[in-house]
Amino acid sequence: MTVTSPAPAAIAALHTGLYIDGRWGPAASGATFAVTNPATGALLTHVADGGIDDARRALDSASRQQARWAATPPRTRSEILYRAYDLIVERADEIAAVMTAEMGKPLAEARGEVAYGAEFFRWFAEEAVRIGGDHTTTGDGANRIVVSKQPVGPCILITPWNFPLAMGTRKIGPAIAAGCTMVFKPAELTPLTALLLAAILAEAGLPDGVLNMVTTSDPAAVVGEWMSSGAARKVSFTGSTEVGKTLLRQAAGTVMRTSMELGGNAPFIVCADADLDRAVDGLMVAKMRNMGQACTAANRIFVHRNVIDEFTGKLAEQMKALVVGDGSVAGTQVGPLVEAAAVDKVTTLVDDALGRGARVMTGGVRPDGPGHFYPPTVLTDVHPDSELMRTEIFGPVAALTPFGSTESDGIDEVLTLANDTPWGLVGYAYTQDVDRADRLSDALQVGMVGINTGLVSNPAAPFGGVKESGLGREGGRLGIEEFLDVKYVARPIRGAAG
Ligand code: ADP
């Protein structure tokens, strides 16, 4: 592959070691691994490749600092988060450039993620000083029930590559706010944004040992060490359902608290009465954000038979007009997929759908290299048995299936189709009928619903799924609760009857 894009100066200036106990240093083995640019194949840099000894050192550091950090005033924790928020916003261009270089999303989207990711720190800066409790009495009036919240203890945080900043801040923010120390393992495809984030937190005044970060090319070894140590009290993971299940099994060994943000298979439902232009715009967001590489991506698009031709035409026009290229080049709207295996997977899924009778309205042909590109693609008449209806596509492919008939709004039919999946993260529906919107919202088996919108993620909202999409919620008022244990103290009321 040709090397065309120079690594941004920011990458040359990065700390590329492990960050443990407030110090940057190499892996005990001295090993490193390469980080490359998916748009060009160019080598960006090498980062420390942590192993089991490093994992142990990182968790020891987190364990040592836990009591002191838990006793740090909430206002102090809050102010560190506010400072980190300010630093991220100040350095937005630099962070976005690094993110685009290692992950591929267009610069404009990377800047959007920086703003979104920073917002978790501001949100949890506000939450740190609002950790409440409860005070009631027993039914017989004889005892006080005093309920307070305490940090769960050292946490294991594991993030994916698709939102390299926001998935980190969404976990680190509430952990800091709650008074938890942590060991953090970013994805091996995108460690550079995480390195910047750790450096920013240090600059913001986060005490040594509160956040310990280990980059590694062997996640099973590093995380396995943490999971079996007994010293960690919580694991918060975002990634594939398969790895999530492994972690849940490991967590059982020490009965650890878990938060799991796993895969999705989002239905996107366009009813016959929908505002079609709005629905197409919503789908462009729900499908194309991050080149389709999001667990919230619209995966199965069900369009009422009365409007599917018009909808498909409008969608294909917009998809065809998108500018595909290196995300660091101005004007690019669709970057590469993250790695070659991702393009292979999308190609296989599209071929399977075509073999079962789907028709290509635009795209569908994998270009030659360099870079891991796949064109924006619209498939219609996708058979429900197609592999891509049961698999997260994780690419820029919109798969449309008709439902309903001229006599029927098809809501029962589409709900059966939409719920016919082990996942339940998010569902989207477009309709102008309030009752229909309520019916769909109530019956979709998901943790989040977008009605007439293609974007549900927001730091102020509880993000999370049901079924095999996960456990727990991130963001919103519930986000910090994932990092707090409830403690109840019983105290007799002196002089009470009985
Ligand atoms: P994706 O398919 O989106 O890459 P993964 O679940 O493979 O999702 O990766 C998400 C995160 O989980 C990454 O940080 C990755 O390094 C980590 N990971 C992968 N395998 C394991 C494992 N066996 N144990 C713990 N973490 C893992």
Residues whose N, C-alpha, C, O or C-beta is under 5 A from the ligand:
A	BS01	ADP	I158 T159 P160 K185 P186 A187 E188 P219 A220 V223 T238 G239 S240 V243
